[in-house]
Structure formats: C-alpha cells, structure tokens
Amino acid sequence: MSGLMWVAVVCVLVPLPFLIWFGVYPLWLRQHLKRAGVPVTGKCRTISTSEGRYSTSFEFVTPSGRHVIYRSPLSGGSWGEPGREAVLVYDPRHPHRFVRSRRELNASVLSR
C-alpha cells in the first residue's frame, strides 16, 4: 500500500471507536431499555457537580433484593432532589450496568 492509502485507513479507523462508544452505544441502550427495561422507583442520594455539569446518584432495590446505585451521566441541568423518588428503568439481567432514569429515556435525542 502507498503512504496515502495508509493515511486514509488511519483516518477511517481512528474515529471508529469514538463513533461506536458515543454514538451507537447510547442509541442501542436507549432502545434496549425501552423494549426490555423494568421500571423501578429509586431514591435520589446526591447531586454532584463537575465543571458546571451535574450528575445525580440514585439507589434502588431489585425484586431479587440487590441494592443498585446508579449515577447519571453529566448533564447541563440539575434535576432530582436528595431524598426524593424518581422512576428508573433497568435491565433485569444486568441491573448494575444498564440503568437510565425515565426522564433520560424520554428526553429527545436532538435536545442533547
């Protein structure tokens, strides 16, 4: 392969993991939770800030008795209040890994 061909291959392959992680994965997770997710009521634990962005931490218990703590991704606005309840949706097969709040699932993809 010529040098120019290597540059083209690198320019295509380097952004691919970022496209998958920040583009495809969130869309897949959203659809998966809307299809197979189980709603549960969780209690807001804390609201933290980092560089002007907010993250809310929730705790809930699955029907099998597992305690799960979910921390929302950073967002531009604060929501939730410590001690208050919110509806969360989780995957019963992987409750620690696949969780989102109902508010996050209902948010428009274009508003992000």
Buried (B, 14 or more C-beta within 10 A) or exposed (E): EEEEEEEEEEEEEEEEEEEEEEEEEBEEBBEBBEEEBEEBEBBBBEBBEEEEEBBBBBBBBBEEEEEBEBEBEEBEEEBBEEEEEBBBBBBEEEBEEBBBBBBBBEBEEEEE
